[in-house]
Amino acid sequence: MRIITGSRRGRKLKTLEGQAVRPTPDRVKEALFNILQFDVEGRVFLDLFAGSGQIGLEALSRGAARAVFVDQAKASCAVVEENVRATDFSAQAQIVNADYAAFLLRGAGPFDIAFLDPPYRTGTLEKALVAVVPHMHRGGIVICEHPVDEPLPEQAGEFVRTRVYRYGKILLTAYRHASMA
């Protein structure tokens, strides 16, 4: 696993071993940042369910001003910490070891971009989508990674589904504020 492009292009990243972690494949990560290409620079990025932190680190490499990495697993947060140090993004990164709901209840944000990729088929994604929307800037975007057999709603709060991108068995679903859609 590596950073695809930007200021830290080619830097290798660590990941947790085992079945509990499912890193976003490079082709899906590249597609994600093609979707976000004009939205990343200077923005605040939320990597909810961060895992290894690869998505937030890619955003920082591509010019995001700040990234917040949230994961409830201590082992994941330790890997994110290692990857943040290895890529020299400590000044722009905040790592939070917490459940997504507890983190959002603290009044986090506002965020410009949120990436949600919880464990598949647990019912967590739709709940997290609804919970994150109030913490977004009006011009922000929420991107959800999920399997094709886990449909998402047309609307979450004031955010509406604007596009669904398919990459094999993986979907990226984008939401924007209804006034920006």
For each residue, the residues with C-beta under 8 A, 3 or more apart:
1: 12 13 14 15 23 26 52 54
2: 10 11 12 13 26
3: 6 8 9 10 11 13 54 57 58 61 87
4: 9 26 29 30 33 58
5: 9 33 58 61 62
6: 3 9 58 60 61 62 63
7: 61 62 63
8: 3 11 57 60 61 87 88 89
9: 3 4 5 6 61
10: 2 3
11: 2 3 8 61 86 87
12: 1 2 86
13: 1 2 3 52 53 54 57 83 86 87
14: 1 52 79 82 83 86
15: 1 21 23 51 52 54 79
16: 20 21 51 52 75 76 79
17: 21
18: 21
19:
20: 16 73
21: 15 16 17 18 51 52 76
22: 51 119 120
23: 1 15 51 52 54
24: 28 29 32 54 55 117 145
25: 28 29 167 170
26: 1 2 4 29 30
27: 30 31 167
28: 24 25 31 32 145 167 170 172
29: 4 24 25 26 32 33 54 55 58
30: 4 26 27 33 34
31: 27 28 34 35 165 167 172
32: 24 28 29 35 36 55 115 143 145 172
33: 4 5 29 30 36 37 40 58 59 62
34: 30 31 37
35: 31 32 143 163 165 172 174
36: 32 33 39 40 59 113 141 143
37: 33 34 40
38:
39: 36 43 112 113 141
40: 33 36 37 43 45 59 62 63 64 113
41: 62 63 64
42: 63 64 65
43: 39 40 59 64 65 112 113
44: 64 65 66 67 68 109 110 111 112 113
45: 40 56 59 60 64 66 67 68 111 112 113 114 115
46: 56 67 68 70 108 109 111 113 114 115 132 135
47: 50 53 55 56 59 67 68 69 70 115
48: 70 100 103 114 115 116 117 118 128 132
49: 70 71 100 116 117 118 119 128
50: 47 53 55 56 69 70 71 76 77 80 95
51: 15 16 21 22 23 54 71 76 79 80 117
52: 1 13 14 15 16 21 23 76 79 80 83
53: 13 47 50 56 57 69 79 80 83 84 93 95
54: 1 3 13 15 23 24 29 51 57 58 83
55: 24 29 32 47 50 58 59 115 117
56: 45 46 47 50 53 59 60 64 67 68 69 80 93 115
57: 3 8 13 53 54 60 61 67 83 84 87 89
58: 3 4 5 6 29 33 54 55 61 62
59: 33 36 40 43 45 47 55 56 62 64 67 113
60: 6 8 45 56 57 63 64 67 87 89 92 93
61: 3 5 6 7 8 9 11 57 58 87
62: 5 6 7 33 40 41 58 59
63: 6 7 40 41 42 60
64: 40 41 42 43 44 45 56 59 60 67 92 113
65: 42 43 44 92
66: 44 45 92 93 94
67: 44 45 46 47 56 57 59 60 64 89 92 93 94
68: 44 45 46 47 56 93 94 96 108 111
69: 47 50 53 56 77 80 84 93 94 95 96
70: 46 47 48 49 50 96 98 100 103
71: 49 50 51 76 77 80 96 97
72: 76 97 98 99 100
73: 20 76 77 97
74: 77 78 97
75: 16 78 79
76: 16 21 50 51 52 71 72 73 79 80
77: 50 69 71 73 74 80 81 95 96 97
78: 74 75 81 82
79: 14 15 16 51 52 53 75 76 82 83
80: 50 51 52 53 56 69 71 76 77 83 84 93 95
81: 77 78 84 85 95
82: 14 78 79 85 86
83: 13 14 52 53 54 57 79 80 86 87
84: 53 57 69 80 81 87 89 90 93 95
85: 81 82 88 90
86: 11 12 13 14 82 83
87: 3 8 11 13 57 60 61 83 84
88: 8 85
89: 8 57 60 67 84 92 93
90: 84 85 93
91:
92: 60 64 65 66 67 89
93: 53 56 60 66 67 68 69 80 84 89 90
94: 66 67 68 69
95: 50 53 69 77 80 81 84
96: 68 69 70 71 77 103
97: 71 72 73 74 77
98: 70 72 102 103
99: 72 102 103
100: 48 49 70 72 103 104 118 124 128 131 132
101: 104 105 127 128 131
102: 98 99 105 106
103: 48 70 96 98 99 100 106 108
104: 100 101 108 131 132 135
105: 101 102
106: 102 103
107: 135
108: 46 68 103 104 111 135
109: 44 46 135 136
110: 44 135 136 137 140
111: 44 45 46 68 108 114 132 135 136 137 140
112: 39 43 44 45 136 137 139 140 141
113: 36 39 40 43 44 45 46 59 64 140 141 142 143
114: 45 46 48 111 132 135 136 140 141 142 143
115: 32 45 46 47 48 55 56 143 145
116: 48 49 125 128 129 132 142 143 144 145
117: 24 48 49 51 55 144 145 146
118: 48 49 100 122 124 125 128
119: 22 49 122 124
120: 22 146 147 150
121: 147 149 150
122: 118 119 125
123: 126 127
124: 100 118 119 127 128
125: 116 118 122 128 129 144 146 150 152
126: 123 129 130 152 153 156
127: 101 123 124 130 131
128: 48 49 100 101 116 118 124 125 131 132
129: 116 125 126 132 133 142 144 152 153 156 175
130: 126 127 133 156 157
131: 100 101 104 127 128 134
132: 46 48 100 104 111 114 116 128 129 135 136 142
133: 129 130 136 142 156 157 158 159 175
134: 131 157
135: 46 104 107 108 109 110 111 114 132
136: 109 110 111 112 114 132 133 140 142 159 177
137: 110 111 112 140
138: 177 179 180
139: 112 176 177 180
140: 110 111 112 113 114 136 137 176 177
141: 36 39 112 113 114 174 175 176
142: 113 114 116 129 132 133 136 156 159 174 175 176
143: 32 35 36 113 114 115 116 172 173 174 175
144: 116 117 125 129 152 171 172 173 175
145: 24 28 32 115 116 117 170 171 172
146: 117 120 125 150 152 170 171 173
147: 120 121 150 169 170 171
148: 166 169 170 171
149: 121
150: 120 121 125 146 147
151:
152: 125 126 129 144 146 161 173
153: 126 129 156 161
154: 160 161
155: 159 160 161 178
156: 126 129 130 133 142 153 159 175
157: 130 133 134
158: 133 177 178 179
159: 133 136 142 155 156 175 176 177 178
160: 154 155 175 176 177 178 181
161: 152 153 154 155 164 173 174 175
162: 174 175 176 181
163: 35 173 174
164: 161 171 172 173 174
165: 31 35 171 172 173 174
166: 148 170 171
167: 25 27 28 31 170 171 172
168:
169: 147 148
170: 25 28 145 146 147 148 166 167
171: 144 145 146 147 148 164 165 166 167
172: 28 31 32 35 143 144 145 164 165 167
173: 143 144 146 152 161 163 164 165
174: 35 141 142 143 161 162 163 164 165
175: 129 133 141 142 143 144 156 159 160 161 162
176: 139 140 141 142 159 160 162 180 181
177: 136 138 139 140 158 159 160 180 181
178: 155 158 159 160 181
179: 138 158
180: 138 139 176 177
181: 160 162 176 177 178
